[in-house]
Amino acid sequence: MLFRSALRNNLGILMSDVAVEQAVGDRRVATSDLLPHLFARVADTRQMTNLEAFGLPVARTGLPSVVGPFSIFDARVHLLQTVFDRSALNDRRAEQHNERAARFANRSRRDLVALLAADLYLQALAADARVGSAKAATATARALYDQALDLKSSGIIADIDVLRAQARLSGESTRLTNAEHESEKAKLQLARMIGLPLGQTFTISEAFPDVAVPEISFEQALERAYQERPDYKSARERILAAESRRAAVAGELMPAVHASADYGKIGLSPSSAIATYTVVGSVTVPIFEGGRTQAKLVDADADLRLRRGEADNIKADIYYDVRNAFLDMEATEQALRSATETRELATRALTQAQDRFQAGVANNLEVIQAQEAVATASEQFIDARYGFLIAKAMLAGSVGGAEVELKRYLGGTNR
């Protein structure tokens, strides 16, 4: 649901879809140059002709130099066909590669949007988790404050313990308010990304998804990225298109064979028209074009070098993307384990401090410090889990197919 909405409403995806449609149109235009062109023409002409203007010395014969007016009726079907044209053939190949490149670029854009949507979704989940943590801390601080009031009324503790508990409750209440505001802002960004109607409210009820590490080695991921990354596949298609375009330009120096034919009826009127036809085969041989083709070859060579450079750059980016993704996975996984252990220890320390305070063995300063440690550990745990999930998302994007893989990496099937 999340990714479908983001992909359906993203302006960049809509523009990319249009680019694919334009590439399809260009490919069809290039293909049409190799297909038969058939059209019909019907003409009814009324004319008067000066025969001497065509070099006929009719005046010497005593015949009138002007003939007409008379009518000519001509109904005819025309056929044009390219028999062999190396330039047109390679133009079609170039547009076929450009169409495939546009489709891969569209997939790359969809992967990018999926990554952005996943990032905002995880940010919203993290913000919602911080709200839950702040609510729990506020409830604990309120319980401590109520406990301090009870103990003070019994004469067990001094006023300073109540003041400390009250200050802690005020601080946690402020933290809760700030967390709620940040959560609403994160949900607004997510709603904007996935294209929800303006003003529509929604809640995030899901917890963090499963964080199982994908079982894939760096070498496997790198090889898969070279094979599957749509931006790299698009760049390679652009190279093939540039090579075909250069071959098309070189083909302009080669002979081209075309055929044309027509069949119809011609006469002074439709009733008196008789059938006629014409069949023409032609060979066009370029001899001199003022260096135009050579200049186009220079431009095609430059474009080919540019496309190869772009592909090499993307291939290098893939290596660093995959490497960075694995380093982030290792670091964030270790941070998550450490944060989980720290949170558990802080929770146990808080429980012991509360028991000591309840028994009158210690003042509530120890409890407040333990509360602060729990709050800090909870924040570190939320950050670590968010970072680990983002690292998984970036790994999915670095190897290609993020639109599909993110659903599996983040857990669930409806996102």
C-alpha positions as CSV (number, residue, x, y, z in Angstrom):
1,M,0.0,0.0,0.0
2,L,2.8,2.4,1.0
3,F,4.9,1.8,-2.1
4,R,2.0,1.6,-4.5
5,S,0.7,5.0,-3.3
6,A,4.1,6.6,-3.5
7,L,4.8,5.3,-7.0
8,R,1.3,6.2,-8.2
9,N,1.4,9.8,-7.1
10,N,5.0,10.8,-7.5
11,L,5.5,13.5,-10.1
12,G,9.0,12.2,-11.1
13,I,7.4,8.8,-11.8
14,L,4.8,10.4,-14.0
15,M,7.4,12.3,-16.0
16,S,9.5,9.1,-16.3
17,D,6.4,7.3,-17.6
18,V,6.0,10.0,-20.2
19,A,9.6,9.6,-21.2
20,V,9.0,5.9,-21.8
21,E,6.0,6.7,-24.0
22,Q,8.0,9.2,-26.0
23,A,10.8,6.6,-26.5
24,V,8.1,4.2,-27.7
25,G,6.9,6.8,-30.2
26,D,10.4,7.5,-31.4
27,R,11.0,3.8,-32.0
28,R,7.8,3.4,-33.9
29,V,8.7,6.4,-36.1
30,A,12.1,4.9,-36.9
31,T,10.4,1.6,-37.7
32,S,7.9,3.2,-40.0
33,D,10.7,4.4,-42.3
34,L,11.4,0.7,-43.1
35,L,7.7,-0.3,-43.6
36,P,5.6,0.2,-46.8
37,H,3.8,3.6,-47.1
38,L,0.5,3.3,-48.9
39,F,-1.7,6.3,-49.7
40,A,-4.4,7.2,-52.2
41,R,-5.0,10.4,-54.1
42,V,-7.9,11.6,-56.2
43,A,-7.6,14.8,-58.3
44,D,-9.9,16.5,-60.7
45,T,-8.0,19.3,-62.5
46,R,-9.2,22.0,-64.8
47,Q,-6.4,23.7,-66.7
48,M,-5.3,25.6,-69.8
49,T,-1.7,25.0,-71.1
50,N,0.7,27.1,-73.3
51,L,2.4,24.5,-75.5
52,E,5.2,26.9,-76.6
53,A,6.2,27.3,-72.9
54,F,7.1,23.6,-73.1
55,G,9.3,24.0,-76.2
56,L,6.7,22.9,-78.8
57,P,6.9,25.2,-81.9
58,V,3.2,24.9,-82.7
59,A,3.0,28.5,-84.0
60,R,4.9,27.4,-87.1
61,T,2.3,24.7,-87.9
62,G,-0.6,27.1,-87.6
63,L,-1.9,25.3,-84.6
64,P,-3.0,27.3,-81.6
65,S,-0.3,27.6,-78.9
66,V,-2.8,27.5,-76.1
67,V,-4.7,24.4,-75.4
68,G,-7.8,24.2,-73.2
69,P,-9.4,24.6,-71.0
70,F,-9.8,20.9,-70.4
71,S,-10.3,18.6,-67.4
72,I,-8.1,15.8,-66.1
73,F,-9.4,13.2,-63.6
74,D,-6.8,11.0,-61.8
75,A,-7.6,8.5,-59.0
76,R,-4.5,6.6,-57.9
77,V,-3.0,4.5,-55.1
78,H,0.7,5.0,-54.3
79,L,3.1,2.6,-52.7
80,L,6.6,3.5,-51.3
81,Q,8.9,0.9,-49.9
82,T,12.5,1.0,-48.6
83,V,14.3,-2.1,-49.9
84,F,17.7,-1.4,-48.3
85,D,18.8,1.6,-46.3
86,R,21.6,0.9,-43.8
87,S,21.1,4.3,-42.1
88,A,17.4,3.7,-41.5
89,L,18.1,0.2,-40.2
90,N,20.5,1.5,-37.6
91,D,18.3,4.4,-36.7
92,R,15.6,1.8,-35.8
93,R,18.2,-0.2,-33.7
94,A,19.2,3.0,-31.9
95,E,15.6,3.8,-31.0
96,Q,15.0,0.3,-29.8
97,H,18.0,0.7,-27.4
98,N,16.8,4.1,-26.4
99,E,13.4,2.7,-25.5
100,R,14.9,0.0,-23.4
101,A,17.2,2.6,-21.7
102,A,14.1,4.7,-20.9
103,R,12.3,1.7,-19.4
104,F,15.4,0.9,-17.2
105,A,15.6,4.5,-16.2
106,N,12.0,4.4,-15.2
107,R,12.7,1.4,-13.0
108,S,15.6,3.2,-11.5
109,R,13.4,6.2,-10.7
110,R,10.8,3.8,-9.2
111,D,13.5,2.3,-7.0
112,L,14.6,5.7,-5.9
113,V,11.0,6.7,-5.0
114,A,10.6,3.4,-3.1
115,L,13.8,4.1,-1.1
116,L,12.5,7.6,-0.3
117,A,9.1,6.3,0.8
118,A,10.8,3.6,2.9
119,D,13.0,6.2,4.6
120,L,10.0,8.5,5.4
121,Y,8.0,5.4,6.6
122,L,10.9,4.4,8.9
123,Q,11.3,7.9,10.1
124,A,7.6,8.0,11.0
125,L,7.9,4.7,12.8
126,A,10.9,5.9,14.7
127,A,9.1,9.1,15.7
128,D,6.0,7.1,16.8
129,A,8.3,4.8,18.8
130,R,9.8,7.9,20.5
131,V,6.3,9.0,21.4
132,G,5.7,5.6,23.0
133,S,9.0,5.8,24.9
134,A,8.2,9.3,26.1
135,K,4.8,8.2,27.3
136,A,6.3,5.4,29.2
137,A,8.9,7.6,30.8
138,T,6.2,10.2,31.7
139,A,4.1,7.6,33.3
140,T,7.1,6.3,35.3
141,A,8.0,9.9,36.3
142,R,4.4,10.5,37.4
143,A,4.4,7.3,39.5
144,L,7.6,8.4,41.1
145,Y,6.2,11.8,41.9
146,D,3.0,10.3,43.4
147,Q,5.2,7.9,45.4
148,A,7.3,10.8,46.6
149,L,4.2,12.7,47.8
150,D,3.0,9.6,49.7
151,L,6.4,9.0,51.4
152,K,6.7,12.7,52.3
153,S,3.3,12.7,53.9
154,S,4.4,9.7,55.9
155,G,7.5,11.6,57.0
156,I,9.9,9.2,55.3
157,I,11.5,11.5,52.8
158,A,12.3,15.2,52.7
159,D,10.9,18.0,50.4
160,I,13.9,17.9,48.1
161,D,12.9,14.4,47.0
162,V,9.5,15.7,46.0
163,L,11.0,18.6,44.1
164,R,13.3,16.4,42.2
165,A,10.4,14.1,41.2
166,Q,8.3,17.0,40.2
167,A,11.2,18.4,38.0
168,R,11.6,15.0,36.4
169,L,7.9,14.8,35.6
170,S,7.9,18.3,34.1
171,G,10.9,17.4,31.9
172,E,9.4,14.1,30.7
173,S,6.1,15.9,29.9
174,T,8.0,18.4,27.8
175,R,9.8,15.6,26.1
176,L,6.5,13.9,25.3
177,T,5.1,17.1,23.8
178,N,8.1,17.5,21.6
179,A,8.0,13.8,20.5
180,E,4.3,14.1,19.6
181,H,5.0,17.2,17.5
182,E,7.9,15.5,15.7
183,S,5.8,12.4,15.1
184,E,3.0,14.5,13.4
185,K,5.6,16.3,11.2
186,A,7.0,12.9,10.2
187,K,3.6,11.7,9.3
188,L,2.9,14.9,7.3
189,Q,6.1,14.2,5.2
190,L,5.0,10.6,4.7
191,A,1.5,11.7,3.6
192,R,3.0,14.2,1.2
193,M,5.3,11.5,-0.3
194,I,2.6,8.9,-0.8
195,G,0.0,11.4,-2.1
196,L,-2.7,11.3,0.5
197,P,-5.5,13.8,0.2
198,L,-4.8,17.2,1.8
199,G,-5.9,17.3,5.4
200,Q,-6.5,13.5,5.7
201,T,-5.4,12.2,9.1
202,F,-4.0,8.8,9.7
203,T,-2.2,6.8,12.3
204,I,0.7,4.4,12.2
205,S,-0.2,1.3,14.1
206,E,2.6,-1.0,13.0
207,A,5.7,-1.6,15.1
208,F,9.2,-1.8,13.6
209,P,9.3,-4.7,11.1
210,D,11.5,-7.7,11.4
211,V,15.2,-7.0,11.1
212,A,16.6,-10.3,9.9
213,V,19.9,-9.7,8.0
214,P,19.7,-10.7,4.3
215,E,21.9,-13.7,3.6
216,I,24.1,-12.5,0.8
217,S,27.8,-11.9,0.6
218,F,29.5,-8.8,-0.7
219,E,30.8,-10.6,-3.8
220,Q,27.3,-11.9,-4.5
221,A,25.7,-8.6,-4.0
222,L,28.2,-6.8,-6.2
223,E,27.8,-9.3,-9.0
224,R,24.0,-9.0,-8.7
225,A,24.2,-5.3,-8.8
226,Y,26.2,-5.3,-12.0
227,Q,23.5,-7.5,-13.5
228,E,20.4,-6.0,-12.1
229,R,20.9,-2.3,-11.3
230,P,18.5,-0.6,-13.7
231,D,20.6,2.6,-13.9
232,Y,23.6,0.6,-15.1
233,K,21.5,-1.4,-17.5
234,S,20.1,1.9,-18.8
235,A,23.6,3.3,-19.3
236,R,24.6,0.2,-21.2
237,E,21.6,0.5,-23.5
238,R,22.6,4.1,-24.1
239,I,26.0,2.9,-25.3
240,L,24.3,0.5,-27.7
241,A,22.1,3.2,-28.9
242,A,25.0,5.5,-29.5
243,E,26.9,2.8,-31.4
244,S,23.8,2.2,-33.6
245,R,23.4,6.0,-34.1
246,R,27.0,6.2,-35.3
247,A,26.4,3.3,-37.6
248,A,23.4,5.0,-39.0
249,V,25.4,8.1,-39.7
250,A,28.1,6.0,-41.4
251,G,25.3,4.3,-43.4
252,E,24.4,7.7,-45.0
253,L,27.6,7.1,-47.1
254,M,26.3,3.8,-48.4
255,P,23.9,3.3,-51.3
256,A,20.2,3.0,-50.5
257,V,17.6,1.1,-52.5
258,H,14.0,2.2,-52.7
259,A,10.9,1.1,-54.7
260,S,7.7,2.9,-55.6
261,A,4.6,2.1,-57.5
262,D,1.2,3.5,-58.3
263,Y,-1.9,2.2,-59.9
264,G,-5.0,4.1,-60.9
265,K,-7.3,5.6,-63.6
266,I,-6.8,8.8,-65.5
267,G,-8.8,10.5,-68.1
268,L,-10.8,13.6,-69.0
269,S,-13.6,12.4,-66.7
270,P,-14.3,9.6,-64.3
271,S,-16.4,7.7,-66.9
272,S,-13.7,7.9,-69.6
273,A,-10.7,7.2,-67.3
274,I,-8.5,4.2,-68.1
275,A,-6.2,2.2,-65.9
276,T,-2.5,3.0,-65.8
277,Y,0.4,2.1,-63.5
278,T,4.0,3.0,-62.8
279,V,6.7,0.9,-61.1
280,V,10.0,2.5,-60.2
281,G,13.1,1.1,-58.6
282,S,15.9,3.5,-57.6
283,V,19.4,3.4,-56.1
284,T,20.7,6.5,-54.4
285,V,24.5,6.8,-54.1
286,P,25.8,9.7,-52.1
287,I,28.8,11.3,-53.8
288,F,29.5,14.6,-52.1
289,E,27.6,16.3,-49.2
290,G,30.0,19.1,-48.3
291,G,31.5,17.2,-45.3
292,R,28.0,17.0,-43.5
293,T,28.2,13.2,-42.8
294,Q,31.8,13.5,-41.5
295,A,30.8,16.3,-39.2
296,K,27.9,14.1,-37.9
297,L,30.3,11.2,-37.3
298,V,32.5,13.5,-35.1
299,D,29.4,14.3,-33.1
300,A,28.4,10.6,-32.9
301,D,31.9,9.6,-31.7
302,A,31.8,12.3,-29.0
303,D,28.4,11.1,-27.8
304,L,29.6,7.5,-27.8
305,R,32.6,8.4,-25.6
306,L,30.2,10.3,-23.3
307,R,27.9,7.3,-22.9
308,R,30.8,5.0,-22.2
309,G,32.1,7.4,-19.6
310,E,28.7,7.5,-17.9
311,A,28.5,3.7,-17.8
312,D,32.0,3.4,-16.3
313,N,31.1,6.0,-13.7
314,I,27.9,4.3,-12.7
315,K,29.8,1.0,-12.5
316,A,32.2,2.6,-10.0
317,D,29.3,4.0,-8.1
318,I,27.8,0.6,-7.8
319,Y,30.9,-0.8,-6.2
320,Y,31.0,2.0,-3.6
321,D,27.3,1.8,-3.0
322,V,27.4,-1.9,-2.3
323,R,30.5,-1.6,-0.2
324,N,29.1,1.3,1.9
325,A,25.8,-0.6,2.3
326,F,27.6,-3.7,3.8
327,L,29.7,-1.5,6.1
328,D,26.6,0.3,7.3
329,M,24.9,-3.1,7.8
330,E,27.8,-4.3,10.0
331,A,28.0,-1.1,12.0
332,T,24.3,-0.7,12.6
333,E,23.8,-4.4,13.4
334,Q,26.5,-4.1,16.1
335,A,25.0,-0.8,17.3
336,L,21.6,-2.4,17.5
337,R,22.9,-5.3,19.6
338,S,24.7,-2.9,21.9
339,A,21.7,-0.6,22.2
340,T,19.4,-3.6,23.0
341,E,21.7,-4.8,25.8
342,T,22.1,-1.3,27.2
343,R,18.3,-0.8,27.3
344,E,17.8,-4.0,29.1
345,L,20.5,-3.2,31.7
346,A,19.1,0.3,32.2
347,T,15.6,-1.1,32.7
348,R,16.9,-3.5,35.4
349,A,18.8,-0.7,37.1
350,L,15.7,1.4,37.2
351,T,13.7,-1.4,38.8
352,Q,16.4,-1.9,41.5
353,A,16.6,1.9,42.2
354,Q,12.8,2.1,42.5
355,D,12.9,-0.9,45.0
356,R,15.6,0.8,47.0
357,F,13.7,4.1,47.1
358,Q,10.5,2.3,48.1
359,A,12.3,0.6,50.9
360,G,13.8,3.9,52.1
361,V,17.3,2.7,51.6
362,A,18.1,5.5,49.1
363,N,16.7,8.8,48.0
364,N,15.0,9.3,44.7
365,L,18.1,10.9,43.1
366,E,19.2,7.4,42.2
367,V,15.8,6.7,40.7
368,I,15.9,9.9,38.6
369,Q,19.3,9.1,37.3
370,A,18.1,5.6,36.4
371,Q,15.2,7.1,34.6
372,E,17.5,9.3,32.6
373,A,19.6,6.3,31.7
374,V,16.5,4.4,30.5
375,A,15.3,7.4,28.4
376,T,18.8,7.7,26.9
377,A,19.0,3.9,26.2
378,S,15.5,3.9,24.6
379,E,16.5,6.8,22.3
380,Q,19.7,4.9,21.4
381,F,17.7,1.7,20.7
382,I,15.2,3.5,18.5
383,D,18.1,5.2,16.5
384,A,20.0,2.0,16.2
385,R,17.0,0.1,14.9
386,Y,16.0,2.8,12.5
387,G,19.7,3.0,11.3
388,F,19.7,-0.8,10.8
389,L,16.5,-0.8,8.8
390,I,17.8,2.1,6.6
391,A,21.0,0.2,6.0
392,K,18.9,-2.8,4.8
393,A,16.9,-0.5,2.6
394,M,20.1,1.0,1.1
395,L,21.5,-2.5,0.5
396,A,18.3,-3.3,-1.4
397,G,18.7,-0.2,-3.5
398,S,22.4,-0.8,-4.1
399,V,21.9,-4.2,-5.6
400,G,18.9,-3.3,-7.7
401,G,15.2,-4.1,-7.5
402,A,14.5,-1.9,-4.5
403,E,10.8,-1.6,-5.3
404,V,10.5,-5.4,-4.8
405,E,13.2,-6.1,-2.3
406,L,12.2,-3.4,0.2
407,K,8.9,-5.1,0.8
408,R,10.8,-8.3,1.9
409,Y,13.5,-6.5,3.7
410,L,11.1,-4.3,5.7
411,G,8.7,-7.2,6.3
412,G,5.1,-7.6,5.3
413,T,3.4,-7.7,1.9
414,N,1.1,-4.7,2.0
415,R,3.6,-1.9,2.2
